[in-house]
Amino acid sequence: MPQNYVVVTAHRSEFPQPIHFTKGAALTIGEQYQGPEDWDNWYFCTVEGLPGGWVPAQVIHWDRDGFGTALEDYTARELDVDPGDTLSGTRILNGWAWCHSSDGKASGWVPLENLREAP
């Protein structure tokens, strides 16, 4: 069920070319994210011919050490937001929410720490 949010802190993507792939794609799995945020279970992955990016563990099937297969279609696209923006979130993974803008024209990941649940 979708959750409505209000943005309390601006967010800007630092990745203009986010990783994206379809279910069944072969992944090379690199380092696990390490940082002060509560963003556990994100891995830096690459797909042949595309720039690498952060992928949640929930969409990876580990085939063997350092390699895996995508369990679903995925994009690491982040949504640029400003305080006061209203969003509809449809999925939460590892400290991030997949959100849609109130006008429905844009979607992407936003850190949960930048959001407040709206009534």
N, C-alpha and C positions, 0 to 999 in steps of 0.2 A: 504494500500500500504506500503510495507517495507521501512524503513528509514535506510540509512547507517550511521554508527557512527565510530568515532575514540576514543579510550580510552585515557583520559587525566590524570586520577588518578587510580592507582591500586585498585582492590577490591578483598577481600578474604572472602568467606563465613565463618560465625561463627557457622553454623548449618550443621554438617555432616549428619544428618538424618532429612531432611526437611519433613514437613507434606505434605501429598498428599492424594487425595481422588477422587472418581468419582461422577458424577452428581447424585443427590438424596441421598448422604450420610448424615447421621444425625450428626450435629455439636453441640458441646457445646461451646458457645461464651463467652469469658472472656473479659479481659480489652482491651480498645482501646489504640493503641500506642500513647505515649506521649514523645516527644523528640524535640531537637532543629532543626532537619531536617524538610523539607517540605513533610513529609510522612503522610498525613492525611488519615483517613478511613481504617486503618489496625487494625484488631482485632486478639487477641491471641485465637486460637480455638483448640479444641481437637476432635479427632475421636476415638471411642472406639478401644483400642488395639494398637494405634499408638502414638508416641510422638507428643506433641502439636507444633504449629507454627503460624506464622503470615499469615493472610488471608485478601485479599482486600474485602471491603464491597460489591463491585459489584458482587461477586460470592456467596453471602449469601442471602438466603430468611429467614427473621426472622419469626419463627413460633410462639414463645411465649418468654417471658422474659428469656434470657440466652440460648435459644436453636434455632437452625435453620436447614435449609436444603441446601445442595450445589446445586447451579443453573447450574453448569458445572463441568467438570473434572478440577482439579487444582493440581499444585505442587508448593511448595515454594522453589524449587531448585534455588540456586544462581550460577551465572557463575563467576569463578575466572578469572580475566583479569589483564593485565599489560598495561602501557602506550604504545601507538603505535599500539595496537591490533585493527583490523578492525572487526566490527560486523554489522549484519543486524538485526534491531529491527522490530518486527511485532506487538507489543502491548505495550501501555503505561498505567499504572495504578498507581495513587497516588504517583508520584515521582520515579517510577521504570519503566524500559523497559524490556520486554521479548526479549532477543537477541539470535542470533545464531552466532557461531564463523565463521570466513571466510572460513574455510575448511568444515563447516557443520557437524562436529563431536560432537559438544557440544552446549548445549543451557541452558539458565537459566536467572534469573532476575539480573539486574545490576542497581544500583542507577543512575538516570539521571544526577546527579551532577558530575558523573565520566566520562561523555560522551560529545563529541562535534559532532554536525552533520557534516557529510562528504559530499562533493559535489557529 
